[in-house]
Amino acid sequence: MKIESDDDRLILIAAFRYALGRASYMPAVVAEQIAASWNDMTEYDRKLFHGEIREAIDRGCAGMSCDVATWQRILDLPLAG
């Protein structure tokens, strides 16, 4: 997904917040889109994703172990672009 507008940004954030903690195929689909869009994001948005993922993992609310591994791949992406 290429982030070309504020609507694109908001849709990706909404999909992420829906998927975080789900035990379904959605975490993988959404994380893939986040990773694909990473270079189009502002540092603010990257920090938003990192912070919410870190918090969910720390609280044990990031989903099953396979989902945590999926979200961890986003945490491995650099904040600065």
C-alpha positions in Angstrom: 0.0 0.0 0.0 1.4 3.4 -1.0 0.5 6.1 1.5 -0.6 9.0 -0.8 -3.1 10.8 1.4 -4.2 11.3 5.0 -7.0 8.8 4.3 -4.5 6.1 3.3 -2.6 6.8 6.5 -5.8 6.6 8.7 -7.0 3.4 6.9 -3.6 1.7 7.6 -3.6 2.7 11.3 -7.3 1.6 11.7 -6.5 -1.8 10.1 -3.4 -2.1 12.3 -5.4 -1.4 15.5 -8.1 -3.9 14.4 -5.5 -6.6 13.7 -3.2 -6.1 16.7 -4.2 -8.9 19.1 -6.3 -10.8 16.7 -5.8 -14.6 16.3 -6.5 -14.8 12.6 -4.8 -14.1 9.3 -5.2 -10.3 9.6 -2.0 -9.6 11.6 0.1 -11.1 8.8 -1.9 -9.2 6.1 -1.7 -5.9 7.9 1.9 -6.2 9.0 2.9 -6.9 5.4 1.2 -3.7 4.3 2.9 -1.7 7.1 6.3 -3.1 6.1 5.6 -2.3 2.4 4.6 1.3 3.3 7.4 1.9 5.8 9.4 4.1 3.6 6.4 6.3 2.8 5.6 6.9 6.5 6.6 9.8 8.7 8.8 9.1 11.6 5.8 10.0 13.8 3.7 7.1 12.3 6.6 4.7 12.6 6.9 5.5 16.3 3.2 5.1 16.7 3.3 1.6 15.2 6.5 0.7 17.3 5.0 2.0 20.5 1.6 0.3 20.2 3.2 -3.0 19.2 5.7 -2.9 22.0 3.0 -2.1 24.5 0.8 -5.0 23.2 3.7 -7.4 23.4 4.6 -6.3 26.9 1.0 -6.7 28.1 0.7 -10.1 26.5 -2.1 -8.7 24.2 -0.4 -9.0 20.8 -2.0 -12.3 19.8 -0.6 -15.8 19.6 3.1 -16.5 19.4 3.1 -16.5 15.6 1.4 -13.1 15.7 4.0 -11.7 18.1 6.7 -12.9 15.7 4.9 -11.1 12.9 4.7 -7.8 14.9 8.3 -8.2 16.0 9.3 -8.0 12.3 7.8 -4.5 12.3 9.7 -3.6 15.5 12.9 -4.7 13.6 12.4 -2.0 11.0 14.3 1.3 11.5 12.5 4.3 12.9 14.6 6.8 10.9 14.2 6.7 7.2 
